[in-house]
């Protein structure tokens, strides 16, 4: 077994665990729509159910979002085979996107919505999975742009 698979998949598994654990902790410690200031008016923990995708787009399009998530995950599984062993950063970035995608996919399949809780008050509320998908995609854009 080549090194790249453990990098991609261990990264993804770590993110999935962190994401699901954080969502579980929010659910057992907060009431829905409860908001607790962490840094004054700058940052709150706000427990919400998101029935759409990022920035509130595609509201109530659960099936479409599940299909897109499965397609993204399938593409990463396919593409990971083509990644060279020495391309560790690329493997890590793919793991970020895969882990975040699956983290939110779990919510969509089993709950019908995604649990969000990071609230910077001037930005839509998001979660750990969203963060890693965003970092991963930005990282991939920069990675391929510089190539």
Phi, psi and omega in degrees: 000133182278157185299327188297326181296313177299324180296310181297309189281326175292323175298311181298314181298319178300315180295317179300315180297312179300317181297308183293323177295316180296319179295319178299315181296322177295315182298324183274347182249352182231153168271152178305134180071005175287141181229128181238122178294134176252320178227077178052230179267010183269314186220129177234159163260118184230116183273115178226163171255125180253114181267010179230206177254193180304144177064020176076010179282160177056041178303137177058032177248049186307309183299314179299316181293324176295315180298316178298316180297317178295320178297317179297313180298316179298318178298317180295318176301315179295311185292327181303330179295334183270349184284135179285150183302325183279356180272064185297318180299316179299317179298317180297315180296321175296321177296322177300309182294317180297312181297315179294319179298313180290324177304313179284329177298320177303313178300312184298319182289312188271336183246334183089001179204171177251136177277122178240153183203342177281123187228106177267014172068330179250007186223150176300148180294140184217185182222185181296317180301314178302318181300314182289325175298315181297310178300317181297315181292316177299316178299318179294319178300312179296315180304309183284332178294322181282344180286000000 
